[in-house]
Amino acid sequence: QAHIAQELPVGSCTSLCSAMAPLPWPKNFNWYSFALYRYKVYDVIWKVSATATIGATIYLGVAVVQTWNASIHRTWQHYARKERERAELMDYIRQAREKGILGPSKVHGFE
């Protein structure tokens, strides 16, 4: 930093400093108006956040219910297929016993 100060003459800093200086503050700035607008912005941000939170909650609730329903439906399909195949197998066994291909069952009283 001392190196930069040595290269620049004393009067040449005005254009550089004026470009980096903050904007001048207006003399007739109304702090009350600024506060009102700020609170209006805060209210809009709060409403958007609340609406987004409620919307996300509803969306996730619907997604959970739909996933649950799909899981139950898949479980029911598996059970129904298994019962249908069991009934077909029992029908094949019954037909084989009626034709004499298969001997009588050793298990009695089992349904």
PETATA-V658474 format. One record per run of one state. SS is the DSSP state (a for helix, b for strand, c for the rest). FROM is the first residue (numbers start at 1). LEN is the number of residues. Records with the same first field share a line. If there is no record, write none. Layout:
SS: FROM-LEN ; FROM-LEN
This chain:
c: 1-1 ; 8-2 ; 21-10 ; 100-12
a: 2-6 ; 10-11 ; 31-69
